[in-house]
Amino acid sequence: MAKAVFYHAGCRVCVSAERMVVEYLDPAQVTTEIVHLGEQSARIGEAEASGVVSVPALVLDGQVYHINYGASLEDVKKG
């Protein structure tokens, strides 16, 4: 089964992207985890190590897909 992690910071762009992307992922084929970096700042390093440079972003089986520009991870760190 594929694994997806959707990273976001809770902004309007991120929440909209989360709803759209997660709705289209088939739960029978993809295990999806939602990570709100504004609430789980300890996971910013994990996101960076995965290649995420801005949110919202989806990491699917190790491949990063930057969906739209909501905020850079540098902005999230300042947050």
Summary of the structure (lengths in Angstrom):
residues: 79
radius of gyration: 11.5
end to end distance: 34.0
largest distance: 37.0
contacts: 230
relative contact order: 0.28
helix: 35%
strand: 39%
